Amino acid sequence: MVQLIVGKKGKGKTKQLLDKVNSEVKSISGSIVYLDKSTKHMYELNNKVRLIDVSQYMIENSSEFVGFVCGILSQDHDLQQMYFDSFLKIAALKDEELCTVIDKLNKVAQAFNVDFILSVSLDETELPENLKSMVIASL
């Protein structure tokens, strides 16, 4: 399943994402991965959460990003949740690709029984209609 935390830049999406991952890690039996554009939040994450700095992997477009996510999944069969901070930036998305990439992630989530929680720097009113049902927090 794909879930979205949406809001304009500076509204507190990252804090909400960090709070969610740190509370989930206490009750989840599998592993959790947190993808970010830097290691800035390393010390705010529970040490059981694997932080990956996506900027180090030279991802240039959304197809490479989806392949990157699938590569992570292929290496960890216990993976239950993945958190994506600054999703638009780390996925190298162009505006028109948002629905396509989230649709691919949804298919991957169903195939491998993993949850994706994305922080998206868009106001809920800017989201395409088919994505609004995935919003768990709008800031």
C-alpha positions as CSV (number, residue, x, y, z in Angstrom):
1,M,0.0,0.0,0.0
2,V,1.1,3.5,-0.7
3,Q,0.3,6.3,1.7
4,L,1.0,10.0,1.3
5,I,1.9,12.8,3.7
6,V,1.4,16.0,1.7
7,G,1.9,19.7,2.2
8,K,4.0,22.6,1.0
9,K,7.7,22.9,1.8
10,G,8.3,23.8,5.5
11,K,4.9,22.5,6.8
12,G,6.4,19.7,9.0
13,K,6.1,16.6,6.7
14,T,9.5,15.3,7.6
15,K,8.8,15.6,11.4
16,Q,5.5,13.7,10.8
17,L,7.3,11.0,8.8
18,L,10.0,10.6,11.4
19,D,7.4,10.3,14.2
20,K,5.5,7.7,12.2
21,V,8.6,5.6,11.5
22,N,9.9,5.8,15.0
23,S,6.5,4.7,16.4
24,E,6.1,1.9,13.8
25,V,9.5,0.4,14.5
26,K,8.4,-0.6,18.0
27,S,5.5,-2.8,16.8
28,I,6.7,-4.1,13.4
29,S,8.3,-7.6,13.0
30,G,10.1,-7.0,9.7
31,S,12.6,-4.4,8.7
32,I,12.2,-0.7,7.8
33,V,14.1,1.4,5.3
34,Y,14.1,5.2,5.2
35,L,15.1,6.9,1.9
36,D,16.2,10.5,2.1
37,K,18.2,13.1,0.1
38,S,20.9,13.3,2.8
39,T,21.9,11.8,6.1
40,K,20.7,14.9,8.0
41,H,18.1,13.0,10.0
42,M,20.3,10.0,10.9
43,Y,20.2,10.8,14.6
44,E,16.4,11.3,14.7
45,L,15.7,7.8,13.5
46,N,15.6,4.7,15.7
47,N,18.8,2.7,15.2
48,K,16.7,-0.3,13.8
49,V,15.7,1.8,10.8
50,R,18.1,1.6,7.8
51,L,18.7,5.1,6.4
52,I,19.7,5.3,2.7
53,D,21.0,8.6,1.3
54,V,19.7,8.4,-2.2
55,S,21.8,11.3,-3.5
56,Q,24.9,9.0,-3.4
57,Y,23.4,6.6,-6.1
58,M,23.3,8.9,-9.1
59,I,19.6,8.5,-9.8
60,E,18.7,10.6,-12.7
61,N,15.0,9.8,-13.5
62,S,12.0,8.1,-12.1
63,S,12.6,4.7,-13.8
64,E,16.0,4.5,-12.2
65,F,14.4,5.3,-8.8
66,V,11.8,2.5,-9.2
67,G,14.6,0.1,-10.1
68,F,16.5,1.3,-7.1
69,V,13.6,0.6,-4.8
70,C,13.1,-2.9,-6.4
71,G,16.8,-3.6,-5.8
72,I,16.4,-2.8,-2.1
73,L,13.4,-5.1,-1.9
74,S,15.2,-7.9,-3.7
75,Q,17.9,-7.9,-1.0
76,D,15.7,-7.8,2.1
77,H,12.9,-10.4,2.1
78,D,11.8,-9.2,5.6
79,L,11.2,-5.6,4.5
80,Q,7.8,-4.4,5.6
81,Q,7.9,-0.6,5.2
82,M,9.8,2.0,3.2
83,Y,9.6,5.7,4.0
84,F,10.5,8.2,1.3
85,D,11.3,11.7,2.5
86,S,11.3,14.5,-0.1
87,F,9.8,12.0,-2.6
88,L,9.6,14.3,-5.6
89,K,13.3,15.1,-5.2
90,I,14.7,11.6,-4.5
91,A,12.6,10.0,-7.2
92,A,13.8,12.6,-9.8
93,L,10.2,13.2,-10.8
94,K,8.8,15.5,-13.4
95,D,5.3,16.8,-12.7
96,E,3.5,14.6,-15.2
97,E,5.2,11.4,-13.8
98,L,3.7,11.5,-10.3
99,C,0.7,9.2,-11.0
100,T,2.7,6.8,-13.1
101,V,5.4,6.3,-10.5
102,I,3.0,6.0,-7.6
103,D,1.0,3.4,-9.6
104,K,4.2,1.4,-10.2
105,L,5.0,1.6,-6.5
106,N,1.5,0.5,-5.6
107,K,2.0,-2.6,-7.8
108,V,5.4,-3.3,-6.2
109,A,3.8,-2.9,-2.8
110,Q,1.1,-5.4,-3.5
111,A,3.5,-7.9,-5.2
112,F,6.0,-7.9,-2.3
113,N,3.6,-7.0,0.6
114,V,5.4,-3.9,1.6
115,D,4.1,-0.4,2.6
116,F,5.4,2.8,1.1
117,I,4.9,6.0,3.0
118,L,5.8,9.1,1.0
119,S,6.4,12.7,1.9
120,V,5.2,14.8,-1.1
121,S,5.8,18.6,-1.3
122,L,2.4,19.4,-2.8
123,D,-0.7,20.8,-1.3
124,E,-3.6,18.2,-1.2
125,T,-5.5,20.4,-3.7
126,E,-2.7,20.0,-6.2
127,L,-2.8,16.2,-6.2
128,P,-4.5,14.4,-9.0
129,E,-7.9,13.1,-8.0
130,N,-6.9,9.4,-8.0
131,L,-4.1,10.0,-5.4
132,K,-6.3,11.8,-2.8
133,S,-7.5,8.6,-1.2
134,M,-3.9,7.7,-0.3
135,V,-3.4,10.8,1.8
136,I,-2.9,10.0,5.5
137,A,-1.9,13.5,6.5
138,S,-2.3,16.9,4.8
139,L,-0.4,19.8,6.3
